[in-house]
Amino acid sequence: MREKPTMRIPMGLLALCCVLTVYAIAIASFVPPLIGEWHALAQTPVYLALGLIWLLPLKRFLIWMETGKWG
């Protein structure tokens, strides 16, 4: 348990927001030209997968924010 506050949590949250914004802009810019002509039901799994992929590194990042260690 932490004895005193660290800047890891506020800086981590700021970094997370910035990275997610860049990721969302990249997806919104590059994916529609590739699958925009597809039927909506065919696009749904693609956007669902892309919407969940950002969660993969989140656990380790949150551990780092709390403890300062990546594992």
CHARMM internal coordinates of N, CA and C (Angstrom, degrees):
IC EDIT
DIST 1 N 1 CA 1.4543
DIST 1 CA 1 C 1.5282
ANGL 1 N 1 CA 1 C 109.02
DIST 1 C 2 N 1.3380
ANGL 1 CA 1 C 2 N 115.66
DIHE 1 N 1 CA 1 C 2 N 142.65
DIST 2 N 2 CA 1.4643
ANGL 1 C 2 N 2 CA 121.17
DIHE 1 CA 1 C 2 N 2 CA 179.60
DIST 2 CA 2 C 1.5149
ANGL 2 N 2 CA 2 C 110.66
DIHE 1 C 2 N 2 CA 2 C -70.95
DIST 2 C 3 N 1.3235
ANGL 2 CA 2 C 3 N 115.30
DIHE 2 N 2 CA 2 C 3 N 139.53
DIST 3 N 3 CA 1.4585
ANGL 2 C 3 N 3 CA 120.75
DIHE 2 CA 2 C 3 N 3 CA 174.87
DIST 3 CA 3 C 1.5270
ANGL 3 N 3 CA 3 C 111.25
DIHE 2 C 3 N 3 CA 3 C -90.73
DIST 3 C 4 N 1.3351
ANGL 3 CA 3 C 4 N 116.24
DIHE 3 N 3 CA 3 C 4 N -32.27
DIST 4 N 4 CA 1.4647
ANGL 3 C 4 N 4 CA 120.02
DIHE 3 CA 3 C 4 N 4 CA 179.96
DIST 4 CA 4 C 1.5273
ANGL 4 N 4 CA 4 C 109.47
DIHE 3 C 4 N 4 CA 4 C -138.35
DIST 4 C 5 N 1.3069
ANGL 4 CA 4 C 5 N 118.10
DIHE 4 N 4 CA 4 C 5 N 156.43
DIST 5 N 5 CA 1.4657
ANGL 4 C 5 N 5 CA 121.01
DIHE 4 CA 4 C 5 N 5 CA -179.05
DIST 5 CA 5 C 1.5301
ANGL 5 N 5 CA 5 C 111.52
DIHE 4 C 5 N 5 CA 5 C -65.81
DIST 5 C 6 N 1.3158
ANGL 5 CA 5 C 6 N 114.88
DIHE 5 N 5 CA 5 C 6 N 149.31
DIST 6 N 6 CA 1.4654
ANGL 5 C 6 N 6 CA 120.55
DIHE 5 CA 5 C 6 N 6 CA 175.49
DIST 6 CA 6 C 1.5198
ANGL 6 N 6 CA 6 C 108.74
DIHE 5 C 6 N 6 CA 6 C -122.97
DIST 6 C 7 N 1.3057
ANGL 6 CA 6 C 7 N 115.16
DIHE 6 N 6 CA 6 C 7 N 164.04
DIST 7 N 7 CA 1.4667
ANGL 6 C 7 N 7 CA 120.52
DIHE 6 CA 6 C 7 N 7 CA 178.08
DIST 7 CA 7 C 1.5163
ANGL 7 N 7 CA 7 C 111.79
DIHE 6 C 7 N 7 CA 7 C -84.17
DIST 7 C 8 N 1.3502
ANGL 7 CA 7 C 8 N 117.82
DIHE 7 N 7 CA 7 C 8 N -3.57
DIST 8 N 8 CA 1.4659
ANGL 7 C 8 N 8 CA 120.47
DIHE 7 CA 7 C 8 N 8 CA -179.21
DIST 8 CA 8 C 1.5127
ANGL 8 N 8 CA 8 C 112.45
DIHE 7 C 8 N 8 CA 8 C -60.27
DIST 8 C 9 N 1.3079
ANGL 8 CA 8 C 9 N 118.12
DIHE 8 N 8 CA 8 C 9 N -41.30
DIST 9 N 9 CA 1.4682
ANGL 8 C 9 N 9 CA 120.54
DIHE 8 CA 8 C 9 N 9 CA -175.26
DIST 9 CA 9 C 1.5342
ANGL 9 N 9 CA 9 C 111.26
DIHE 8 C 9 N 9 CA 9 C -69.69
DIST 9 C 10 N 1.3343
ANGL 9 CA 9 C 10 N 119.99
DIHE 9 N 9 CA 9 C 10 N -51.74
DIST 10 N 10 CA 1.4715
ANGL 9 C 10 N 10 CA 117.43
DIHE 9 CA 9 C 10 N 10 CA 178.29
DIST 10 CA 10 C 1.5289
ANGL 10 N 10 CA 10 C 112.65
DIHE 9 C 10 N 10 CA 10 C -63.85
DIST 10 C 11 N 1.3192
ANGL 10 CA 10 C 11 N 117.60
DIHE 10 N 10 CA 10 C 11 N -39.72
DIST 11 N 11 CA 1.4590
ANGL 10 C 11 N 11 CA 120.23
DIHE 10 CA 10 C 11 N 11 CA 179.07
DIST 11 CA 11 C 1.5353
ANGL 11 N 11 CA 11 C 110.39
DIHE 10 C 11 N 11 CA 11 C -68.48
DIST 11 C 12 N 1.3226
ANGL 11 CA 11 C 12 N 116.95
DIHE 11 N 11 CA 11 C 12 N -36.94
DIST 12 N 12 CA 1.4581
ANGL 11 C 12 N 12 CA 120.83
DIHE 11 CA 11 C 12 N 12 CA 177.31
DIST 12 CA 12 C 1.5163
ANGL 12 N 12 CA 12 C 111.93
DIHE 11 C 12 N 12 CA 12 C -64.50
DIST 12 C 13 N 1.3189
ANGL 12 CA 12 C 13 N 116.96
DIHE 12 N 12 CA 12 C 13 N -41.72
DIST 13 N 13 CA 1.4593
ANGL 12 C 13 N 13 CA 120.43
DIHE 12 CA 12 C 13 N 13 CA 178.11
DIST 13 CA 13 C 1.5255
ANGL 13 N 13 CA 13 C 111.10
DIHE 12 C 13 N 13 CA 13 C -65.59
DIST 13 C 14 N 1.3244
ANGL 13 CA 13 C 14 N 116.45
DIHE 13 N 13 CA 13 C 14 N -40.35
DIST 14 N 14 CA 1.4593
ANGL 13 C 14 N 14 CA 119.86
DIHE 13 CA 13 C 14 N 14 CA 176.96
DIST 14 CA 14 C 1.5251
ANGL 14 N 14 CA 14 C 110.67
DIHE 13 C 14 N 14 CA 14 C -63.70
DIST 14 C 15 N 1.3325
ANGL 14 CA 14 C 15 N 116.78
DIHE 14 N 14 CA 14 C 15 N -44.74
DIST 15 N 15 CA 1.4672
ANGL 14 C 15 N 15 CA 120.60
DIHE 14 CA 14 C 15 N 15 CA 177.92
DIST 15 CA 15 C 1.5255
ANGL 15 N 15 CA 15 C 111.07
DIHE 14 C 15 N 15 CA 15 C -62.37
DIST 15 C 16 N 1.3263
ANGL 15 CA 15 C 16 N 117.12
DIHE 15 N 15 CA 15 C 16 N -42.65
DIST 16 N 16 CA 1.4613
ANGL 15 C 16 N 16 CA 121.03
DIHE 15 CA 15 C 16 N 16 CA 179.16
DIST 16 CA 16 C 1.5303
ANGL 16 N 16 CA 16 C 110.97
DIHE 15 C 16 N 16 CA 16 C -60.49
DIST 16 C 17 N 1.3173
ANGL 16 CA 16 C 17 N 117.27
DIHE 16 N 16 CA 16 C 17 N -44.69
DIST 17 N 17 CA 1.4661
ANGL 16 C 17 N 17 CA 120.85
DIHE 16 CA 16 C 17 N 17 CA 178.58
DIST 17 CA 17 C 1.5246
ANGL 17 N 17 CA 17 C 111.00
DIHE 16 C 17 N 17 CA 17 C -62.49
DIST 17 C 18 N 1.3301
ANGL 17 CA 17 C 18 N 116.85
DIHE 17 N 17 CA 17 C 18 N -42.24
DIST 18 N 18 CA 1.4699
ANGL 17 C 18 N 18 CA 120.35
DIHE 17 CA 17 C 18 N 18 CA 179.56
DIST 18 CA 18 C 1.5244
ANGL 18 N 18 CA 18 C 111.20
DIHE 17 C 18 N 18 CA 18 C -64.81
DIST 18 C 19 N 1.3237
ANGL 18 CA 18 C 19 N 116.75
DIHE 18 N 18 CA 18 C 19 N -45.71
DIST 19 N 19 CA 1.4655
ANGL 18 C 19 N 19 CA 120.43
DIHE 18 CA 18 C 19 N 19 CA -178.58
DIST 19 CA 19 C 1.5303
ANGL 19 N 19 CA 19 C 110.61
DIHE 18 C 19 N 19 CA 19 C -65.65
DIST 19 C 20 N 1.3132
ANGL 19 CA 19 C 20 N 117.69
DIHE 19 N 19 CA 19 C 20 N -41.83
DIST 20 N 20 CA 1.4661
ANGL 19 C 20 N 20 CA 119.91
DIHE 19 CA 19 C 20 N 20 CA 178.60
DIST 20 CA 20 C 1.5286
ANGL 20 N 20 CA 20 C 111.70
DIHE 19 C 20 N 20 CA 20 C -65.84
DIST 20 C 21 N 1.3220
ANGL 20 CA 20 C 21 N 117.27
DIHE 20 N 20 CA 20 C 21 N -34.64
DIST 21 N 21 CA 1.4577
ANGL 20 C 21 N 21 CA 120.45
DIHE 20 CA 20 C 21 N 21 CA 176.70
DIST 21 CA 21 C 1.5247
ANGL 21 N 21 CA 21 C 110.53
DIHE 20 C 21 N 21 CA 21 C -65.25
DIST 21 C 22 N 1.3213
ANGL 21 CA 21 C 22 N 116.69
DIHE 21 N 21 CA 21 C 22 N -45.70
DIST 22 N 22 CA 1.4627
ANGL 21 C 22 N 22 CA 120.92
DIHE 21 CA 21 C 22 N 22 CA 178.10
DIST 22 CA 22 C 1.5307
ANGL 22 N 22 CA 22 C 110.22
DIHE 21 C 22 N 22 CA 22 C -62.29
DIST 22 C 23 N 1.3349
ANGL 22 CA 22 C 23 N 116.68
DIHE 22 N 22 CA 22 C 23 N -42.77
DIST 23 N 23 CA 1.4689
ANGL 22 C 23 N 23 CA 121.11
DIHE 22 CA 22 C 23 N 23 CA 178.87
DIST 23 CA 23 C 1.5259
ANGL 23 N 23 CA 23 C 110.43
DIHE 22 C 23 N 23 CA 23 C -61.29
DIST 23 C 24 N 1.3168
ANGL 23 CA 23 C 24 N 117.42
DIHE 23 N 23 CA 23 C 24 N -46.03
DIST 24 N 24 CA 1.4700
ANGL 23 C 24 N 24 CA 121.24
DIHE 23 CA 23 C 24 N 24 CA -178.98
DIST 24 CA 24 C 1.5284
ANGL 24 N 24 CA 24 C 111.03
DIHE 23 C 24 N 24 CA 24 C -63.78
DIST 24 C 25 N 1.3154
ANGL 24 CA 24 C 25 N 117.07
DIHE 24 N 24 CA 24 C 25 N -41.78
DIST 25 N 25 CA 1.4644
ANGL 24 C 25 N 25 CA 120.19
DIHE 24 CA 24 C 25 N 25 CA 178.52
DIST 25 CA 25 C 1.5238
ANGL 25 N 25 CA 25 C 110.19
DIHE 24 C 25 N 25 CA 25 C -64.92
DIST 25 C 26 N 1.3200
ANGL 25 CA 25 C 26 N 117.01
DIHE 25 N 25 CA 25 C 26 N -40.92
DIST 26 N 26 CA 1.4644
ANGL 25 C 26 N 26 CA 120.42
DIHE 25 CA 25 C 26 N 26 CA 178.92
DIST 26 CA 26 C 1.5192
ANGL 26 N 26 CA 26 C 110.87
DIHE 25 C 26 N 26 CA 26 C -62.95
DIST 26 C 27 N 1.3229
ANGL 26 CA 26 C 27 N 116.96
DIHE 26 N 26 CA 26 C 27 N -45.03
DIST 27 N 27 CA 1.4676
ANGL 26 C 27 N 27 CA 120.39
DIHE 26 CA 26 C 27 N 27 CA 179.03
DIST 27 CA 27 C 1.5280
ANGL 27 N 27 CA 27 C 110.08
DIHE 26 C 27 N 27 CA 27 C -63.26
DIST 27 C 28 N 1.3242
ANGL 27 CA 27 C 28 N 116.45
DIHE 27 N 27 CA 27 C 28 N -45.28
DIST 28 N 28 CA 1.4663
ANGL 27 C 28 N 28 CA 120.10
DIHE 27 CA 27 C 28 N 28 CA -178.57
DIST 28 CA 28 C 1.5252
ANGL 28 N 28 CA 28 C 112.25
DIHE 27 C 28 N 28 CA 28 C -67.09
DIST 28 C 29 N 1.3144
ANGL 28 CA 28 C 29 N 117.28
DIHE 28 N 28 CA 28 C 29 N -23.94
DIST 29 N 29 CA 1.4668
ANGL 28 C 29 N 29 CA 120.55
DIHE 28 CA 28 C 29 N 29 CA -179.00
DIST 29 CA 29 C 1.5226
ANGL 29 N 29 CA 29 C 112.95
DIHE 28 C 29 N 29 CA 29 C -88.19
DIST 29 C 30 N 1.3254
ANGL 29 CA 29 C 30 N 116.67
DIHE 29 N 29 CA 29 C 30 N -41.43
DIST 30 N 30 CA 1.4575
ANGL 29 C 30 N 30 CA 120.13
DIHE 29 CA 29 C 30 N 30 CA -169.99
DIST 30 CA 30 C 1.5246
ANGL 30 N 30 CA 30 C 115.12
DIHE 29 C 30 N 30 CA 30 C -97.91
DIST 30 C 31 N 1.3162
ANGL 30 CA 30 C 31 N 118.84
DIHE 30 N 30 CA 30 C 31 N -27.93
DIST 31 N 31 CA 1.4607
ANGL 30 C 31 N 31 CA 120.45
DIHE 30 CA 30 C 31 N 31 CA -175.08
DIST 31 CA 31 C 1.5369
ANGL 31 N 31 CA 31 C 113.54
DIHE 30 C 31 N 31 CA 31 C -79.32
DIST 31 C 32 N 1.3256
ANGL 31 CA 31 C 32 N 120.48
DIHE 31 N 31 CA 31 C 32 N -43.64
DIST 32 N 32 CA 1.4702
ANGL 31 C 32 N 32 CA 118.97
DIHE 31 CA 31 C 32 N 32 CA -177.88
DIST 32 CA 32 C 1.5298
ANGL 32 N 32 CA 32 C 115.00
DIHE 31 C 32 N 32 CA 32 C -56.18
DIST 32 C 33 N 1.3388
ANGL 32 CA 32 C 33 N 119.82
DIHE 32 N 32 CA 32 C 33 N -40.06
DIST 33 N 33 CA 1.4743
ANGL 32 C 33 N 33 CA 116.87
DIHE 32 CA 32 C 33 N 33 CA 176.89
DIST 33 CA 33 C 1.5312
ANGL 33 N 33 CA 33 C 113.04
DIHE 32 C 33 N 33 CA 33 C -63.33
DIST 33 C 34 N 1.3238
ANGL 33 CA 33 C 34 N 116.84
DIHE 33 N 33 CA 33 C 34 N -26.61
DIST 34 N 34 CA 1.4618
ANGL 33 C 34 N 34 CA 119.99
DIHE 33 CA 33 C 34 N 34 CA -178.80
DIST 34 CA 34 C 1.5235
ANGL 34 N 34 CA 34 C 113.00
DIHE 33 C 34 N 34 CA 34 C -80.76
DIST 34 C 35 N 1.3354
ANGL 34 CA 34 C 35 N 117.03
DIHE 34 N 34 CA 34 C 35 N -39.41
DIST 35 N 35 CA 1.4655
ANGL 34 C 35 N 35 CA 119.49
DIHE 34 CA 34 C 35 N 35 CA -174.49
DIST 35 CA 35 C 1.5182
ANGL 35 N 35 CA 35 C 112.92
DIHE 34 C 35 N 35 CA 35 C -122.13
DIST 35 C 36 N 1.3238
ANGL 35 CA 35 C 36 N 117.59
DIHE 35 N 35 CA 35 C 36 N 10.22
DIST 36 N 36 CA 1.4665
ANGL 35 C 36 N 36 CA 121.49
DIHE 35 CA 35 C 36 N 36 CA -176.26
DIST 36 CA 36 C 1.5148
ANGL 36 N 36 CA 36 C 114.66
DIHE 35 C 36 N 36 CA 36 C -61.98
DIST 36 C 37 N 1.3049
ANGL 36 CA 36 C 37 N 117.10
DIHE 36 N 36 CA 36 C 37 N -25.83
DIST 37 N 37 CA 1.4640
ANGL 36 C 37 N 37 CA 121.16
DIHE 36 CA 36 C 37 N 37 CA -178.77
DIST 37 CA 37 C 1.5286
ANGL 37 N 37 CA 37 C 112.45
DIHE 36 C 37 N 37 CA 37 C -87.11
DIST 37 C 38 N 1.3135
ANGL 37 CA 37 C 38 N 116.49
DIHE 37 N 37 CA 37 C 38 N -9.50
DIST 38 N 38 CA 1.4621
ANGL 37 C 38 N 38 CA 120.52
DIHE 37 CA 37 C 38 N 38 CA -179.15
DIST 38 CA 38 C 1.5269
ANGL 38 N 38 CA 38 C 110.10
DIHE 37 C 38 N 38 CA 38 C -70.40
DIST 38 C 39 N 1.3148
ANGL 38 CA 38 C 39 N 115.37
DIHE 38 N 38 CA 38 C 39 N 158.54
DIST 39 N 39 CA 1.4628
ANGL 38 C 39 N 39 CA 121.69
DIHE 38 CA 38 C 39 N 39 CA 173.28
DIST 39 CA 39 C 1.5376
ANGL 39 N 39 CA 39 C 108.40
DIHE 38 C 39 N 39 CA 39 C -64.53
DIST 39 C 40 N 1.3125
ANGL 39 CA 39 C 40 N 116.77
DIHE 39 N 39 CA 39 C 40 N 149.40
DIST 40 N 40 CA 1.4645
ANGL 39 C 40 N 40 CA 121.63
DIHE 39 CA 39 C 40 N 40 CA -177.10
DIST 40 CA 40 C 1.5277
ANGL 40 N 40 CA 40 C 112.24
DIHE 39 C 40 N 40 CA 40 C -57.36
DIST 40 C 41 N 1.3274
ANGL 40 CA 40 C 41 N 117.53
DIHE 40 N 40 CA 40 C 41 N -36.90
DIST 41 N 41 CA 1.4647
ANGL 40 C 41 N 41 CA 120.10
DIHE 40 CA 40 C 41 N 41 CA 179.76
DIST 41 CA 41 C 1.5224
ANGL 41 N 41 CA 41 C 111.75
DIHE 40 C 41 N 41 CA 41 C -69.90
DIST 41 C 42 N 1.3215
ANGL 41 CA 41 C 42 N 118.03
DIHE 41 N 41 CA 41 C 42 N -24.86
DIST 42 N 42 CA 1.4572
ANGL 41 C 42 N 42 CA 120.91
DIHE 41 CA 41 C 42 N 42 CA 176.04
DIST 42 CA 42 C 1.5276
ANGL 42 N 42 CA 42 C 110.78
DIHE 41 C 42 N 42 CA 42 C -81.20
DIST 42 C 43 N 1.3223
ANGL 42 CA 42 C 43 N 117.37
DIHE 42 N 42 CA 42 C 43 N -29.73
DIST 43 N 43 CA 1.4628
ANGL 42 C 43 N 43 CA 121.08
DIHE 42 CA 42 C 43 N 43 CA 178.48
DIST 43 CA 43 C 1.5268
ANGL 43 N 43 CA 43 C 112.29
DIHE 42 C 43 N 43 CA 43 C -74.77
DIST 43 C 44 N 1.3115
ANGL 43 CA 43 C 44 N 116.22
DIHE 43 N 43 CA 43 C 44 N -29.86
DIST 44 N 44 CA 1.4621
ANGL 43 C 44 N 44 CA 121.09
DIHE 43 CA 43 C 44 N 44 CA -174.91
DIST 44 CA 44 C 1.5227
ANGL 44 N 44 CA 44 C 113.62
DIHE 43 C 44 N 44 CA 44 C -54.86
DIST 44 C 45 N 1.3520
ANGL 44 CA 44 C 45 N 120.37
DIHE 44 N 44 CA 44 C 45 N -50.10
DIST 45 N 45 CA 1.4668
ANGL 44 C 45 N 45 CA 118.32
DIHE 44 CA 44 C 45 N 45 CA -179.85
DIST 45 CA 45 C 1.5262
ANGL 45 N 45 CA 45 C 113.20
DIHE 44 C 45 N 45 CA 45 C -64.33
DIST 45 C 46 N 1.3198
ANGL 45 CA 45 C 46 N 116.84
DIHE 45 N 45 CA 45 C 46 N -31.06
DIST 46 N 46 CA 1.4714
ANGL 45 C 46 N 46 CA 119.99
DIHE 45 CA 45 C 46 N 46 CA 178.85
DIST 46 CA 46 C 1.5233
ANGL 46 N 46 CA 46 C 109.43
DIHE 45 C 46 N 46 CA 46 C -65.49
DIST 46 C 47 N 1.3219
ANGL 46 CA 46 C 47 N 116.88
DIHE 46 N 46 CA 46 C 47 N -50.59
DIST 47 N 47 CA 1.4608
ANGL 46 C 47 N 47 CA 120.22
DIHE 46 CA 46 C 47 N 47 CA -179.70
DIST 47 CA 47 C 1.5304
ANGL 47 N 47 CA 47 C 111.64
DIHE 46 C 47 N 47 CA 47 C -67.79
DIST 47 C 48 N 1.3042
ANGL 47 CA 47 C 48 N 117.94
DIHE 47 N 47 CA 47 C 48 N -33.23
DIST 48 N 48 CA 1.4582
ANGL 47 C 48 N 48 CA 121.19
DIHE 47 CA 47 C 48 N 48 CA 176.27
DIST 48 CA 48 C 1.5249
ANGL 48 N 48 CA 48 C 110.48
DIHE 47 C 48 N 48 CA 48 C -63.95
DIST 48 C 49 N 1.3236
ANGL 48 CA 48 C 49 N 116.54
DIHE 48 N 48 CA 48 C 49 N -46.08
DIST 49 N 49 CA 1.4710
ANGL 48 C 49 N 49 CA 120.37
DIHE 48 CA 48 C 49 N 49 CA 178.26
DIST 49 CA 49 C 1.5199
ANGL 49 N 49 CA 49 C 110.97
DIHE 48 C 49 N 49 CA 49 C -63.26
DIST 49 C 50 N 1.3284
ANGL 49 CA 49 C 50 N 117.02
DIHE 49 N 49 CA 49 C 50 N -45.36
DIST 50 N 50 CA 1.4658
ANGL 49 C 50 N 50 CA 120.16
DIHE 49 CA 49 C 50 N 50 CA 179.54
DIST 50 CA 50 C 1.5301
ANGL 50 N 50 CA 50 C 111.41
DIHE 49 C 50 N 50 CA 50 C -65.60
DIST 50 C 51 N 1.3082
ANGL 50 CA 50 C 51 N 116.57
DIHE 50 N 50 CA 50 C 51 N -29.97
DIST 51 N 51 CA 1.4620
ANGL 50 C 51 N 51 CA 120.35
DIHE 50 CA 50 C 51 N 51 CA 177.74
DIST 51 CA 51 C 1.5085
ANGL 51 N 51 CA 51 C 113.14
DIHE 50 C 51 N 51 CA 51 C -74.28
DIST 51 C 52 N 1.3233
ANGL 51 CA 51 C 52 N 117.62
DIHE 51 N 51 CA 51 C 52 N -19.94
DIST 52 N 52 CA 1.4647
ANGL 51 C 52 N 52 CA 121.00
DIHE 51 CA 51 C 52 N 52 CA 179.88
DIST 52 CA 52 C 1.5293
ANGL 52 N 52 CA 52 C 113.66
DIHE 51 C 52 N 52 CA 52 C -101.54
DIST 52 C 53 N 1.3314
ANGL 52 CA 52 C 53 N 117.60
DIHE 52 N 52 CA 52 C 53 N -18.79
DIST 53 N 53 CA 1.4605
ANGL 52 C 53 N 53 CA 120.92
DIHE 52 CA 52 C 53 N 53 CA -176.62
DIST 53 CA 53 C 1.5223
ANGL 53 N 53 CA 53 C 112.18
DIHE 52 C 53 N 53 CA 53 C -59.66
DIST 53 C 54 N 1.3152
ANGL 53 CA 53 C 54 N 117.95
DIHE 53 N 53 CA 53 C 54 N -35.60
DIST 54 N 54 CA 1.4593
ANGL 53 C 54 N 54 CA 119.77
DIHE 53 CA 53 C 54 N 54 CA -177.55
DIST 54 CA 54 C 1.5346
ANGL 54 N 54 CA 54 C 112.06
DIHE 53 C 54 N 54 CA 54 C -65.00
DIST 54 C 55 N 1.3210
ANGL 54 CA 54 C 55 N 116.92
DIHE 54 N 54 CA 54 C 55 N -16.32
DIST 55 N 55 CA 1.4576
ANGL 54 C 55 N 55 CA 119.96
DIHE 54 CA 54 C 55 N 55 CA 179.16
DIST 55 CA 55 C 1.5360
ANGL 55 N 55 CA 55 C 113.18
DIHE 54 C 55 N 55 CA 55 C -74.73
DIST 55 C 56 N 1.3316
ANGL 55 CA 55 C 56 N 117.17
DIHE 55 N 55 CA 55 C 56 N -20.93
DIST 56 N 56 CA 1.4630
ANGL 55 C 56 N 56 CA 120.29
DIHE 55 CA 55 C 56 N 56 CA -175.74
DIST 56 CA 56 C 1.5316
ANGL 56 N 56 CA 56 C 113.49
DIHE 55 C 56 N 56 CA 56 C -57.15
DIST 56 C 57 N 1.3321
ANGL 56 CA 56 C 57 N 120.08
DIHE 56 N 56 CA 56 C 57 N -49.78
DIST 57 N 57 CA 1.4690
ANGL 56 C 57 N 57 CA 118.70
DIHE 56 CA 56 C 57 N 57 CA -179.68
DIST 57 CA 57 C 1.5309
ANGL 57 N 57 CA 57 C 113.78
DIHE 56 C 57 N 57 CA 57 C -84.22
DIST 57 C 58 N 1.3181
ANGL 57 CA 57 C 58 N 117.58
DIHE 57 N 57 CA 57 C 58 N -1.35
DIST 58 N 58 CA 1.4613
ANGL 57 C 58 N 58 CA 120.66
DIHE 57 CA 57 C 58 N 58 CA -172.73
DIST 58 CA 58 C 1.5278
ANGL 58 N 58 CA 58 C 113.10
DIHE 57 C 58 N 58 CA 58 C -64.34
DIST 58 C 59 N 1.3274
ANGL 58 CA 58 C 59 N 118.67
DIHE 58 N 58 CA 58 C 59 N -38.77
DIST 59 N 59 CA 1.4610
ANGL 58 C 59 N 59 CA 120.85
DIHE 58 CA 58 C 59 N 59 CA -177.28
DIST 59 CA 59 C 1.5273
ANGL 59 N 59 CA 59 C 111.00
DIHE 58 C 59 N 59 CA 59 C -60.03
DIST 59 C 60 N 1.3254
ANGL 59 CA 59 C 60 N 116.55
DIHE 59 N 59 CA 59 C 60 N -49.59
DIST 60 N 60 CA 1.4667
ANGL 59 C 60 N 60 CA 119.67
DIHE 59 CA 59 C 60 N 60 CA 179.94
DIST 60 CA 60 C 1.5263
ANGL 60 N 60 CA 60 C 111.52
DIHE 59 C 60 N 60 CA 60 C -63.77
DIST 60 C 61 N 1.3303
ANGL 60 CA 60 C 61 N 116.44
DIHE 60 N 60 CA 60 C 61 N -37.50
DIST 61 N 61 CA 1.4608
ANGL 60 C 61 N 61 CA 120.33
DIHE 60 CA 60 C 61 N 61 CA 179.00
DIST 61 CA 61 C 1.5225
ANGL 61 N 61 CA 61 C 110.81
DIHE 60 C 61 N 61 CA 61 C -64.43
DIST 61 C 62 N 1.3196
ANGL 61 CA 61 C 62 N 117.56
DIHE 61 N 61 CA 61 C 62 N -43.36
DIST 62 N 62 CA 1.4689
ANGL 61 C 62 N 62 CA 120.53
DIHE 61 CA 61 C 62 N 62 CA 178.50
DIST 62 CA 62 C 1.5196
ANGL 62 N 62 CA 62 C 111.50
DIHE 61 C 62 N 62 CA 62 C -66.38
DIST 62 C 63 N 1.3355
ANGL 62 CA 62 C 63 N 117.21
DIHE 62 N 62 CA 62 C 63 N -36.18
DIST 63 N 63 CA 1.4724
ANGL 62 C 63 N 63 CA 120.20
DIHE 62 CA 62 C 63 N 63 CA 175.21
DIST 63 CA 63 C 1.5197
ANGL 63 N 63 CA 63 C 109.72
DIHE 62 C 63 N 63 CA 63 C -62.30
DIST 63 C 64 N 1.3484
ANGL 63 CA 63 C 64 N 116.62
DIHE 63 N 63 CA 63 C 64 N -43.50
DIST 64 N 64 CA 1.4573
ANGL 63 C 64 N 64 CA 119.81
DIHE 63 CA 63 C 64 N 64 CA 178.68
DIST 64 CA 64 C 1.5272
ANGL 64 N 64 CA 64 C 110.58
DIHE 63 C 64 N 64 CA 64 C -61.74
DIST 64 C 65 N 1.3292
ANGL 64 CA 64 C 65 N 117.23
DIHE 64 N 64 CA 64 C 65 N -43.25
DIST 65 N 65 CA 1.4585
ANGL 64 C 65 N 65 CA 119.97
DIHE 64 CA 64 C 65 N 65 CA -179.89
DIST 65 CA 65 C 1.5244
ANGL 65 N 65 CA 65 C 111.46
DIHE 64 C 65 N 65 CA 65 C -59.86
DIST 65 C 66 N 1.3118
ANGL 65 CA 65 C 66 N 117.03
DIHE 65 N 65 CA 65 C 66 N -36.57
DIST 66 N 66 CA 1.4652
ANGL 65 C 66 N 66 CA 120.85
DIHE 65 CA 65 C 66 N 66 CA -176.72
DIST 66 CA 66 C 1.5306
ANGL 66 N 66 CA 66 C 112.69
DIHE 65 C 66 N 66 CA 66 C -82.85
DIST 66 C 67 N 1.3328
ANGL 66 CA 66 C 67 N 116.96
DIHE 66 N 66 CA 66 C 67 N -40.28
DIST 67 N 67 CA 1.4766
ANGL 66 C 67 N 67 CA 119.58
DIHE 66 CA 66 C 67 N 67 CA -171.23
DIST 67 CA 67 C 1.5145
ANGL 67 N 67 CA 67 C 114.42
DIHE 66 C 67 N 67 CA 67 C -113.28
DIST 67 C 68 N 1.3137
ANGL 67 CA 67 C 68 N 118.27
DIHE 67 N 67 CA 67 C 68 N -22.75
DIST 68 N 68 CA 1.4576
ANGL 67 C 68 N 68 CA 120.74
DIHE 67 CA 67 C 68 N 68 CA -175.97
DIST 68 CA 68 C 1.5199
ANGL 68 N 68 CA 68 C 112.27
DIHE 67 C 68 N 68 CA 68 C 89.42
DIST 68 C 69 N 1.3289
ANGL 68 CA 68 C 69 N 116.98
DIHE 68 N 68 CA 68 C 69 N 1.91
DIST 69 N 69 CA 1.4669
ANGL 68 C 69 N 69 CA 122.56
DIHE 68 CA 68 C 69 N 69 CA 178.15
DIST 69 CA 69 C 1.5206
ANGL 69 N 69 CA 69 C 108.80
DIHE 68 C 69 N 69 CA 69 C -117.52
DIST 69 C 70 N 1.3319
ANGL 69 CA 69 C 70 N 117.16
DIHE 69 N 69 CA 69 C 70 N 149.05
DIST 70 N 70 CA 1.4627
ANGL 69 C 70 N 70 CA 120.88
DIHE 69 CA 69 C 70 N 70 CA -177.18
DIST 70 CA 70 C 1.5337
ANGL 70 N 70 CA 70 C 113.36
DIHE 69 C 70 N 70 CA 70 C -84.72
DIST 70 C 71 N 1.2781
ANGL 70 CA 70 C 71 N 119.43
DIHE 70 N 70 CA 70 C 71 N -6.90
DIST 71 N 71 CA 1.4584
ANGL 70 C 71 N 71 CA 119.22
DIHE 70 CA 70 C 71 N 71 CA -175.97
DIST 71 CA 71 C 1.4824
ANGL 71 N 71 CA 71 C 114.60
DIHE 70 C 71 N 71 CA 71 C -123.06
END
COOR INIT
IC SEED 1 N 1 CA 1 C
IC BUILD
